Amino acid sequence: MAISARQQFSIGLACGWLAAVAPGSAQDFPPVPHHGSASHLGVASCASAACHGAATPAQGGTVRQNEYTTWQTDDRHAKAYNLLLEERSREIARKLGLEEAHTAKICLDCHADNVPEERRGPEFQLADGVGCESCHGGAQDWIRLHTISDDQNSHRRNLDAGLYPTADPVTRAKLCLSCHLGDETKLVTHRLMGAGHPRLTFELDTFTTIQPAHFAIDDDYRVRKPVAGAAKTWAVGQAVALVQILDGVLNPELGRDGLFPELTFFDCHACHKPISAGSWRERASLGLGPGAVRFNDANLIMLRVAAGVVAPELAKELEWRGRALHQASRASEAEWMAAANELRATAQQAVEVFAQHTFGEQDLRALLDALVKEGERGEYIDYVAGEQTTMAIGSILTAMLDTGSLSEAEYAQIEQVMADLYAAVAKDEQYRPSAHLGALRRLKAAAAP
């Protein structure tokens, strides 16, 4: 079967990450599994052929029963711990003054299910990497319950017993971003990257897509679990990402590194370019001159685009609060922190808005148009913004296909043009905004109704 341009690009992202690593109101989500209280029993507790370790999918029933096999053979999460044994990881550890990467908490917190010793069952092994309970939560209270529940209320009972609600886009975003960005206890810092750790990148719908499927969204699934769709998953992911970035900025333990702010929250490519290149270009929306260290606002740009379609007044507030944050970075730490706190509150409003919104055909067309217009406005001069836009368009096109806004034949034609867009962001050090914008315009023409 042919691999689509989106799949090829996504595989590249996943490989880069591997070298690197890592319901209801959005206010009442449970703690992510790493911070929960239940014991983690280990992947062996799921590996029986009668449970989730079958060689092939089972016929009938509500689960495939080969989920463990899929994880072990196809899922890069299963190899996360082993990366810590490679020479690159050992070299990073040496540079940071750590004894070993595979014993250092800063590494294990994302490369393994590194729960405290007292929460590890008899079959638990750190060497299993990012396993079942890393995402689904400690199985202490739900493992037996979920083997006997087989009706439309079974999933609710599992959640009540501590199963983590990965089907919900808000809680899934919190979970994934806890490693693919960081949370209140762990972060890939600028020092880690300086020692050789690759830059992290993440977009919720794209990374959901590249996760090897160990479930099928069929009629039975839809009865038991929410199905957000690609566009909603993308928008929620952008909002939660911005909230968590600003949580890091505001956290006194994470937001500073000695004299400087924690530079991982700023745009790498605003600084990391040859001094002799003379390649500075103005983004009029920021009001910053050359030489300014810029907050990485790629998620903010995407969120502003999404809100512009769904909640225009919210989009305006995001824009001016974003500009205020950039301006405050040139004023004082007090003003910077105040602006970050205000923008965070607005981003949290966006989480609530998108958690309740269903994107229709008109929304999807408007999003596609707005993403191109932001490029024409000059908002994608930074690589990360171009990268996020490319992943966003992949999600929007998938949503259009899923909702019938595009036929299979139309989608196949657009995929040929989409390859140009993926090529434009394939290598960050070779990114040219003009090439990216040209691909955006060609794609818009190809997708026109």
C-alpha positions in Angstrom: 0.0 0.0 0.0 1.3 3.5 -0.9 2.4 5.7 1.9 0.8 9.2 1.8 2.8 12.4 2.1 1.3 13.0 5.5 2.4 9.5 6.7 6.0 10.0 5.4 6.2 13.4 7.1 4.7 11.9 10.3 7.2 9.0 10.3 10.0 11.5 10.1 8.6 13.4 13.1 8.3 10.1 15.1 11.9 9.2 14.3 13.1 12.6 15.5 11.1 12.2 18.7 12.6 8.8 19.3 16.0 10.2 19.1 14.7 12.8 21.6 12.9 10.8 24.0 9.7 11.6 24.4 -15.0 14.3 29.4 -16.8 17.0 30.3 -15.2 20.3 31.5 -11.5 20.8 30.7 -11.2 21.8 34.4 -12.0 18.4 35.9 -9.6 16.1 34.1 -7.8 13.5 36.3 -4.1 13.5 36.9 -2.0 12.0 34.1 -0.9 8.4 34.9 2.6 9.4 36.0 1.1 11.5 38.8 -1.8 9.2 39.8 -2.0 7.1 43.0 -2.7 3.6 41.6 0.0 0.9 41.3 1.4 0.1 37.9 1.4 -3.7 37.4 3.6 -3.7 34.3 3.0 -4.6 30.6 3.3 -8.3 31.4 -0.1 -8.1 33.2 -1.7 -7.3 29.8 0.4 -9.7 27.6 -1.6 -12.9 27.9 -3.0 -14.2 24.6 -6.4 -14.3 26.3 -6.1 -10.6 27.1 -4.2 -8.3 24.8 -1.3 -10.5 23.6 -3.0 -12.3 20.7 -1.0 -12.5 17.5 -3.9 -11.3 15.3 -7.0 -9.2 15.9 -9.9 -11.1 17.4 -13.2 -11.3 15.5 -16.2 -9.8 17.3 -16.1 -8.3 20.8 -15.2 -4.8 21.7 -11.4 -5.0 21.6 -8.9 -6.5 19.2 -7.0 -8.4 21.9 -3.7 -8.0 20.0 -3.0 -4.5 21.6 0.1 -5.7 23.5 1.5 -7.3 20.3 1.0 -4.1 18.3 2.7 -2.1 21.0 5.6 -4.5 21.2 6.2 -4.8 17.5 5.1 -1.5 16.0 5.0 1.2 18.6 8.0 3.3 19.2 7.0 3.9 22.8 8.1 0.3 23.5 11.7 1.2 22.4 11.9 4.5 24.4 13.9 3.0 27.3 16.4 1.2 25.0 17.3 4.6 23.5 18.9 5.5 26.8 21.4 2.7 26.3 22.6 4.1 23.0 25.9 6.1 22.6 24.0 9.3 21.8 22.2 9.2 25.1 25.3 8.2 27.0 27.1 11.2 25.5 24.2 13.6 26.5 24.4 12.2 30.1 28.2 12.7 30.2 27.8 16.3 29.1 25.2 17.0 31.8 27.3 15.3 34.5 24.8 12.4 34.9 26.1 9.0 35.8 24.0 7.1 33.2 21.1 8.1 31.0 19.2 4.9 31.8 19.3 5.6 35.6 18.8 9.4 35.5 15.3 10.6 36.6 15.4 13.4 34.1 15.6 10.8 31.3 13.5 8.1 32.7 10.5 10.3 33.4 9.7 10.4 29.7 11.6 7.3 28.4 9.9 4.9 30.8 6.9 4.5 33.1 8.9 6.0 35.9 6.4 5.9 38.8 7.7 5.8 42.4 9.0 2.4 43.7 6.0 2.0 46.0 3.6 2.1 43.0 5.4 -0.7 41.1 3.8 -4.2 41.0 5.8 -7.4 41.0 5.9 -7.7 37.2 6.8 -4.0 36.6 10.0 -3.3 34.7 11.4 0.1 33.8 13.0 -1.5 30.8 9.5 -1.9 29.2 9.7 1.7 28.3 6.5 3.7 27.7 4.0 0.9 28.2 0.3 0.4 28.6 -0.1 2.0 32.0 2.0 5.1 31.0 -1.1 6.1 29.0 -4.0 4.2 30.4 -3.1 4.7 34.1 -2.1 2.3 36.9 -4.2 -0.8 36.5 -4.4 -1.7 40.1 -8.2 -0.9 40.4 -9.4 -1.5 36.9 -7.6 -4.5 35.5 -10.1 -7.1 36.7 -13.1 -4.9 36.1 -12.4 -4.3 32.5 -12.1 -8.0 31.8 -15.7 -8.6 32.8 -17.4 -5.5 31.5 -18.9 -6.0 28.0 -21.8 -3.6 27.6 -22.2 0.1 26.6 -21.6 1.3 30.1 -18.3 -0.7 30.6 -16.1 2.2 29.6 -17.7 4.5 32.1 -17.1 1.9 34.8 -13.5 1.5 33.8 -13.0 5.3 34.0 -14.6 5.4 37.4 -12.1 2.8 38.5 -9.1 4.8 37.3 -8.6 4.1 33.6 -7.3 7.3 32.0 -9.7 8.8 29.5 -7.5 8.9 26.4 -10.5 9.1 24.0 -11.2 12.6 25.3 -9.0 15.1 23.4 -8.4 17.4 26.3 -7.2 14.7 28.6 -5.3 13.0 25.8 -3.5 16.3 25.1 -2.6 16.7 28.7 -1.2 13.2 28.7 0.8 13.4 25.5 2.2 16.9 26.2 3.4 15.8 29.7 6.3 14.2 27.8 6.2 15.7 24.3 6.5 19.2 25.9 6.7 18.8 29.7 4.7 19.4 32.8 5.2 20.7 36.3 7.8 18.1 37.1 9.7 17.4 33.9 10.9 19.4 30.9 13.3 19.1 28.0 15.3 22.2 28.9 17.6 24.4 26.8 20.5 22.8 28.6 19.3 19.3 27.6 19.1 20.4 24.0 22.5 22.1 24.3 23.9 18.7 25.4 22.5 17.1 22.2 18.8 16.3 22.9 16.8 17.1 19.8 14.2 19.8 19.6 10.7 18.5 20.5 7.8 18.9 18.2 4.2 17.9 18.8 0.7 18.2 17.3 -2.0 16.1 18.9 -3.9 15.0 15.8 -0.8 14.2 13.8 0.8 12.2 16.6 -2.5 10.4 17.2 -2.4 9.4 13.6 1.2 8.1 13.7 0.5 6.1 16.9 0.0 2.5 15.7 -3.7 1.8 16.0 -4.6 -0.7 18.7 -8.3 0.0 18.4 -10.9 0.5 15.7 -13.4 3.4 15.7 -16.5 1.3 14.8 -20.1 1.4 15.8 -19.3 -0.3 19.1 -16.6 2.2 19.9 -18.8 5.2 19.2 -21.4 3.9 21.6 -18.9 3.7 24.5 -16.4 6.5 23.8 -16.4 10.1 22.4 -15.0 10.5 18.9 -13.6 14.0 18.5 -12.6 14.0 14.8 -9.3 15.4 13.3 -10.2 19.1 13.4 -11.4 19.2 17.0 -8.4 17.1 18.1 -6.1 19.6 16.4 -7.8 22.7 17.9 -8.0 21.3 21.4 -4.3 20.2 21.2 -3.2 23.7 20.2 -5.1 25.2 23.1 -3.8 22.8 25.7 -0.3 23.1 24.4 -0.3 26.9 24.8 -1.7 26.5 28.3 1.0 24.1 29.3 3.8 26.2 27.7 2.6 29.2 29.7 2.3 27.1 32.8 6.0 26.4 32.4 6.8 30.0 31.8 5.0 30.9 35.0 6.4 28.1 37.1 9.3 29.5 39.2 11.0 26.1 39.2 10.9 25.7 35.4 10.6 29.2 34.0 14.0 30.4 34.8 17.6 29.2 34.4 19.8 31.4 36.5 20.1 34.8 35.0 18.0 33.9 32.0 14.4 32.7 31.4 14.2 29.0 30.4 15.0 29.3 26.7 13.2 26.1 25.7 10.0 28.3 25.6 11.5 30.6 23.0 11.9 30.1 19.3 15.1 28.2 18.5 15.4 29.5 15.0 15.1 33.1 16.0 18.7 32.7 17.4 20.2 29.6 15.8 21.2 30.9 12.4 24.5 32.1 11.0 25.3 35.6 12.2 26.6 36.5 8.7 23.4 35.5 7.0 21.6 38.8 7.6 18.3 36.9 7.3 16.2 38.7 9.9 12.6 39.4 8.6 10.0 41.4 10.4 6.7 39.9 11.7 4.6 43.0 11.9 2.2 41.4 14.3 4.8 41.2 17.0 6.3 44.7 17.0 9.8 43.3 17.8 13.0 44.4 16.1 16.0 42.4 15.1 18.0 40.6 17.8 15.0 39.9 20.0 14.7 36.5 21.6 11.1 35.6 20.6 8.6 33.5 22.6 7.7 30.4 20.5 4.2 31.3 19.6 3.5 28.7 16.9 0.7 27.2 19.0 -0.7 30.7 19.6 -0.8 31.4 15.8 -2.7 28.1 15.2 -5.1 28.8 18.1 -5.8 32.2 16.8 -6.7 30.8 13.4 -9.0 28.2 14.9 -10.7 30.8 17.1 -11.1 33.2 14.2 -13.5 30.6 12.6 -15.3 29.6 15.8 -15.1 32.5 18.2 -13.9 35.7 16.5 -13.9 37.8 19.7 -11.7 35.2 21.4 -9.4 35.3 18.4 -9.0 39.1 18.8 -8.2 38.7 22.4 -5.6 36.0 21.7 -4.0 38.2 19.2 -3.6 41.3 21.3 -2.7 39.3 24.4 -0.1 37.5 22.4 1.4 40.8 21.1 1.4 42.1 24.7 3.4 39.0 25.8 6.0 39.6 23.1 6.2 43.3 24.0 6.5 42.5 27.7 9.6 40.4 27.0 11.4 43.6 26.1 10.2 45.4 29.3 10.6 43.6 32.6 10.2 40.2 34.2 7.2 41.5 36.2 5.4 42.6 33.0 6.4 39.4 31.2 4.9 37.2 33.9 1.7 39.3 34.1 1.3 39.1 30.3 1.9 35.4 30.4 -0.7 34.9 33.1 -3.3 36.9 31.1 -2.6 35.0 27.9 -2.8 31.7 29.8 -6.3 32.5 31.1 -7.4 33.3 27.5 -5.9 30.1 26.2 -7.8 28.2 28.9 -11.0 29.8 27.6 -10.1 28.4 24.2 -9.7 24.9 25.6 -13.3 25.1 26.9 -14.6 26.5 23.6 -13.1 23.8 21.4 -13.9 21.0 23.8 -17.6 21.8 23.1 -17.4 22.7 19.4 -18.0 20.4 16.4 -16.4 21.5 13.2 -18.7 21.5 10.2 -18.0 21.7 6.5 -18.0 25.5 6.4 -15.7 25.6 9.4 -13.2 23.3 7.7 -13.2 25.4 4.5 -12.8 28.5 6.5 -9.9 27.0 8.5 -8.1 26.1 5.3 -8.5 29.6 3.9 -7.4 31.2 7.2 -4.3 29.1 7.4 -3.2 30.3 4.0 -4.0 33.9 4.8 -1.8 33.8 7.9 1.0 32.7 5.6 0.3 35.6 3.2 0.3 37.9 6.2 3.9 36.8 7.0 3.2 34.8 10.1 5.1 31.7 9.0 8.6 33.2 8.7 9.7 31.0 11.6 10.2 27.3 11.0 8.0 26.1 13.9 5.0 28.0 12.7 5.5 26.6 9.2 5.8 23.1 10.7 2.6 23.5 12.8 0.7 24.9 9.8 1.6 21.9 7.7 0.5 19.5 10.3 -2.7 21.6 10.8 -3.6 21.3 7.1 -3.0 17.6 7.2 -5.6 17.4 10.0 -8.1 19.7 8.3 -7.9 17.7 5.0 -8.4 14.5 7.0 -11.5 16.0 8.6 -12.8 17.1 5.2 -12.4 13.6 3.9 -14.0 12.0 7.0 -17.0 14.4 6.8 -17.5 14.0 3.1 -16.4 17.5 2.2 -13.8 15.9 0.0 -14.2 12.8 -2.1 -11.5 10.1 -2.1 -10.5 11.2 -5.6 -10.3 14.8 -4.6 -8.2 13.9 -1.6 -5.8 11.9 -3.7 -5.2 14.8 -6.0 -4.6 17.2 -3.1 -2.2 14.7 -1.6 0.1 15.2 -4.6 0.2 19.0 -3.9 0.4 18.4 -0.2 3.7 16.7 -0.7 5.2 20.0 -1.7 4.1 21.5 1.7 5.6 18.6 3.6 8.8 19.0 1.6 9.0 22.7 2.5 9.3 21.8 6.3 11.2 18.6 6.0 14.4 20.1 7.3 14.4 23.0 9.7 17.8 24.4 8.7 16.7 24.5 5.1 13.3 26.1 5.7 12.4 28.9 3.2 9.2 30.8 4.0 8.6 31.7 0.4 8.7 28.1 -0.7 6.3 27.2 2.1 3.9 30.0 1.1 4.0 29.0 -2.5 3.0 25.4 -1.6 0.2 26.8 0.6 -1.2 28.7 -2.3 -1.1 25.8 -4.6 -2.8 23.6 -2.0 -5.5 26.1 -1.5 -6.2 26.2 -5.2 -6.3 22.4 -5.4 -8.7 22.2 -2.5 -11.1 24.8 -3.8 -14.7 23.5 -4.1 
